[in-house]
């Protein structure tokens, strides 16, 4: 009787351990804050009419002494550009390890899924 061996064309390697993949379901929460703003630009001034000068001298006193006072007034229109808006700002992200909450606010234990 003759021994016959088939030639092996593939190299077989030994596998060490058992490969697996772990999974974790999570909820990620990011608090968002909306902040309103109003920004004021440069004001523009327009004169309305002529300036009015009113003397501060008392006509009942003869002579004015060593000072003379007067008041100047001017009617103005001040245009102030304002931009209103809001900005959204994100806080620090928080992770929840798939803890389910029921309506009473109780949380179940976190679950780790492993396949």
C-alpha positions, 0 to 999 in steps of 0.5 A, spaced: 500 500 500 502 506 498 501 513 502 499 518 498 499 526 500 495 531 497 500 538 496 498 543 500 497 550 497 495 554 502 499 556 509 494 556 515 496 560 521 494 559 528 489 564 531 490 566 538 484 568 542 477 570 539 476 576 536 470 580 538 467 587 537 464 591 543 459 596 543 456 601 547 450 605 546 451 612 549 447 619 549 451 625 548 448 632 551 450 639 549 447 644 553 446 650 548 445 657 551 442 663 547 444 670 549 441 676 546 445 682 544 445 689 542 451 692 538 451 700 538 455 703 532 458 710 531 453 715 532 452 720 526 450 728 528 446 733 524 445 740 526 438 742 526 438 750 525 442 755 528 446 755 534 442 760 540 447 764 544 444 767 550 448 772 554 449 771 562 450 778 563 445 781 568 443 788 565 441 791 572 449 791 574 453 797 571 459 794 568 461 786 568 466 785 572 472 781 570 468 775 567 462 774 562 458 768 561 454 766 556 450 759 554 450 756 547 445 751 545 444 747 539 438 742 537 441 736 534 439 729 531 443 723 533 443 717 529 445 711 532 445 705 528 444 698 533 444 691 531 440 686 535 441 679 534 442 673 538 448 668 539 448 660 540 453 658 545 455 651 546 457 648 553 461 642 555 458 636 552 456 630 557 455 623 555 450 618 558 452 611 557 445 609 555 441 610 561 434 610 560 430 614 564 422 613 565 417 618 567 418 618 574 426 620 573 429 613 575 435 611 571 436 604 569 443 601 570 447 602 564 448 596 559 454 594 555 453 590 549 458 585 547 457 581 540 
